[in-house]
Amino acid sequence: MRHDEWIDITVPIRTGMVRWPGDPEVRVDRVQDLHRGDSCNVSRLVLGTHTGTHMDPPLHYLADGEGLDRMPLSVGIGPARVIDILDTHAITPHELLGCEIQPGERILFKTQNSARCWKTDRFVEDFVALSRPAAEYLATTGVLLVGVDYLSVGPFRDDGAEVHRILLAAGIWIVEGLDLSRVRPGHYELVCLPLRIADADGAPARAALRKR
């Protein structure tokens, strides 16, 4: 891989892909098809706003928070750091305290999720997520963005909603559903731009990294 090569860390959207329990089923249907004699190919998308690789704005969990359409483009474009998490159960302050996380950073956490969870269309309940104490710690650091490699920054049970609220209330934008399996820990350039949907509580995004 060349030093200047962009690495796509986006999970492709496709019919039947894994989704958060209770979210809309994902369907991509070809409604006009050249092979059927139509003049062009046109598809219909049926999906939730938190499908695959996507971003969470404050409005996702904060009633008076900003929608995703008001996210500054600079949030998703700029230097980022990929941090390797060794704990197979949760992201905890124990690992974060030695990372010297600085204000304004974009932090992407690579866990065993990238190699394990995306191999199945069955929802994996025991994915590695931020613990509440880790979220509380990150809220004090002044980071700009936090990214994770499965469908939620918080765990499936217990503190999942509260982890979101802690980060979003601290002004931290969230990107979820990344695939970091081809990415080594280190410093990168990040481009991550969600669809601009008016007053959106979330939206799918395309994300890529390039080694700095």
C-alpha positions as CSV (number, residue, x, y, z in Angstrom):
1,M,0.0,0.0,0.0
2,R,1.4,3.4,-1.0
3,H,1.9,6.0,1.7
4,D,-0.5,8.4,-0.2
5,E,-3.2,5.8,-0.8
6,W,-6.7,6.4,0.6
7,I,-8.2,3.5,2.5
8,D,-11.9,3.2,2.3
9,I,-13.2,2.4,5.9
10,T,-16.9,2.5,4.8
11,V,-19.2,-0.5,5.1
12,P,-21.1,-0.9,1.8
13,I,-24.9,-0.5,2.0
14,R,-26.7,-3.6,0.7
15,T,-29.9,-5.5,1.0
16,G,-30.1,-7.5,4.2
17,M,-27.0,-6.1,5.8
18,V,-26.8,-6.1,9.6
19,R,-28.7,-3.3,11.4
20,W,-29.4,-2.2,14.9
21,P,-32.3,-4.2,16.4
22,G,-35.5,-2.3,15.7
23,D,-34.1,-0.2,13.0
24,P,-35.6,-0.4,9.5
25,E,-34.6,-3.3,7.3
26,V,-32.1,-2.3,4.6
27,R,-33.2,-2.8,1.0
28,V,-31.7,-1.7,-2.3
29,D,-34.1,-2.4,-5.1
30,R,-33.5,-1.9,-8.8
31,V,-36.7,-0.2,-10.0
32,Q,-35.4,0.5,-13.5
33,D,-33.0,-1.9,-15.2
34,L,-31.2,-1.8,-18.5
35,H,-31.4,-5.6,-18.6
36,R,-35.2,-5.4,-18.5
37,G,-35.2,-2.9,-21.4
38,D,-35.4,0.3,-19.4
39,S,-33.5,3.4,-20.6
40,C,-31.2,3.5,-17.5
41,N,-30.6,1.9,-14.1
42,V,-32.4,3.5,-11.1
43,S,-32.6,2.0,-7.6
44,R,-34.7,2.7,-4.5
45,L,-33.2,2.8,-1.0
46,V,-35.0,1.8,2.1
47,L,-32.9,2.2,5.2
48,G,-32.7,3.9,8.6
49,T,-30.6,7.0,9.2
50,H,-28.1,4.9,11.3
51,T,-27.4,2.3,8.7
52,G,-23.9,1.0,8.2
53,T,-21.2,3.7,8.4
54,H,-23.0,6.7,9.7
55,M,-22.7,9.8,11.9
56,D,-24.6,10.8,15.0
57,P,-25.2,14.5,15.7
58,P,-26.4,16.0,19.0
59,L,-30.0,15.7,17.9
60,H,-29.8,12.0,18.0
61,Y,-30.0,12.0,21.8
62,L,-30.4,15.7,22.8
63,A,-33.9,17.2,22.2
64,D,-32.4,20.7,21.5
65,G,-29.3,19.5,19.8
66,E,-28.2,20.4,16.3
67,G,-29.2,18.2,13.3
68,L,-26.6,16.6,11.2
69,D,-27.2,19.0,8.4
70,R,-25.6,21.7,10.6
71,M,-22.3,19.8,11.1
72,P,-19.3,21.9,10.1
73,L,-17.5,20.1,7.3
74,S,-14.3,20.6,9.2
75,V,-15.5,18.0,11.8
76,G,-15.1,15.2,9.3
77,I,-12.1,16.5,7.4
78,G,-8.6,16.7,8.9
79,P,-6.0,14.9,11.0
80,A,-7.2,11.8,12.9
81,R,-5.6,9.1,15.1
82,V,-6.4,5.4,15.0
83,I,-6.0,3.9,18.5
84,D,-5.8,0.1,18.9
85,I,-7.9,-1.2,21.8
86,L,-6.7,-4.5,23.2
87,D,-9.5,-5.1,25.6
88,T,-12.0,-7.5,24.1
89,H,-14.9,-6.4,26.2
90,A,-15.0,-2.6,26.4
91,I,-13.0,0.6,25.8
92,T,-12.0,1.7,29.3
93,P,-10.1,4.7,30.8
94,H,-7.4,2.2,31.7
95,E,-6.3,2.1,28.0
96,L,-7.2,5.7,27.2
97,L,-5.1,7.3,29.9
98,G,-1.9,6.3,28.3
99,C,-2.8,7.7,24.9
100,E,-2.3,11.4,25.7
101,I,-5.5,12.4,23.9
102,Q,-5.4,16.1,23.1
103,P,-8.2,18.8,22.6
104,G,-9.4,19.0,19.0
105,E,-8.3,15.5,18.0
106,R,-10.4,13.1,15.9
107,I,-10.1,9.7,17.5
108,L,-11.0,6.4,15.9
109,F,-11.0,3.3,18.0
110,K,-9.9,0.0,16.3
111,T,-11.2,-3.0,18.3
112,Q,-11.7,-6.7,17.5
113,N,-15.1,-5.6,16.0
114,S,-13.5,-4.8,12.7
115,A,-12.2,-8.3,12.2
116,R,-15.1,-10.1,13.9
117,C,-18.4,-8.3,13.6
118,W,-18.6,-7.4,10.0
119,K,-18.3,-11.0,8.9
120,T,-21.9,-11.7,9.6
121,D,-25.3,-10.2,8.9
122,R,-26.4,-11.3,12.3
123,F,-26.3,-8.5,14.9
124,V,-23.5,-9.1,17.4
125,E,-24.6,-8.1,20.8
126,D,-21.3,-8.4,22.6
127,F,-19.4,-5.9,20.5
128,V,-16.6,-3.8,22.0
129,A,-18.0,-0.3,22.9
130,L,-17.1,2.6,25.1
131,S,-17.8,2.2,28.8
132,R,-19.5,5.0,30.6
133,P,-16.3,5.9,32.5
134,A,-14.4,6.1,29.2
135,A,-17.1,8.4,27.7
136,E,-16.9,10.6,30.8
137,Y,-13.1,10.8,30.4
138,L,-13.3,11.6,26.7
139,A,-15.8,14.4,27.5
140,T,-13.1,16.1,29.5
141,T,-10.4,15.9,26.8
142,G,-12.0,18.3,24.3
143,V,-11.8,15.9,21.3
144,L,-13.7,16.9,18.2
145,L,-14.9,13.5,16.9
146,V,-15.0,9.9,18.2
147,G,-15.3,7.0,15.8
148,V,-16.0,3.3,16.5
149,D,-15.9,0.1,14.4
150,Y,-19.5,-1.2,15.0
151,L,-23.0,0.1,15.0
152,S,-22.9,2.0,18.3
153,V,-20.4,3.9,20.4
154,G,-22.2,2.6,23.5
155,P,-22.9,-1.0,24.5
156,F,-26.0,-2.8,23.5
157,R,-27.3,-3.0,27.0
158,D,-26.7,-1.0,30.2
159,D,-25.2,2.4,29.4
160,G,-25.5,2.6,25.6
161,A,-27.8,5.7,25.6
162,E,-26.0,7.4,28.3
163,V,-22.6,7.0,26.5
164,H,-24.1,8.8,23.6
165,R,-25.5,11.6,25.7
166,I,-22.2,12.2,27.5
167,L,-20.3,12.6,24.3
168,L,-22.9,14.6,22.4
169,A,-23.4,17.0,25.3
170,A,-19.7,17.6,25.4
171,G,-19.8,18.7,21.7
172,I,-18.2,15.5,20.4
173,W,-19.5,14.3,17.1
174,I,-19.8,10.5,16.6
175,V,-19.1,8.3,13.6
176,E,-20.2,4.6,13.9
177,G,-20.0,1.6,11.8
178,L,-16.4,2.0,10.5
179,D,-14.4,-1.0,9.1
180,L,-10.8,-0.5,10.3
181,S,-9.7,-4.0,9.5
182,R,-7.1,-2.7,6.9
183,V,-5.9,0.1,9.0
184,R,-3.0,0.1,11.4
185,P,-2.9,2.3,14.5
186,G,-1.3,5.7,13.8
187,H,-1.9,9.2,12.4
188,Y,-4.0,9.7,9.3
189,E,-5.9,12.2,7.3
190,L,-9.6,11.6,7.6
191,V,-12.5,12.4,5.2
192,C,-15.9,11.5,6.6
193,L,-18.9,13.2,5.2
194,P,-22.5,12.2,5.9
195,L,-25.5,12.8,3.6
196,R,-26.9,16.3,4.3
197,I,-30.5,15.5,5.3
198,A,-32.5,18.4,6.8
199,D,-32.9,18.1,10.6
200,A,-31.4,14.6,10.5
201,D,-30.8,12.6,13.7
202,G,-28.1,10.7,11.7
203,A,-27.1,9.8,8.2
204,P,-25.0,7.3,6.3
205,A,-21.5,8.6,5.5
206,R,-18.5,7.8,3.3
207,A,-15.2,7.6,5.2
208,A,-11.6,7.2,4.1
209,L,-8.2,7.5,5.7
210,R,-4.7,8.3,4.3
211,K,-1.5,7.8,6.2
212,R,0.2,11.0,7.4
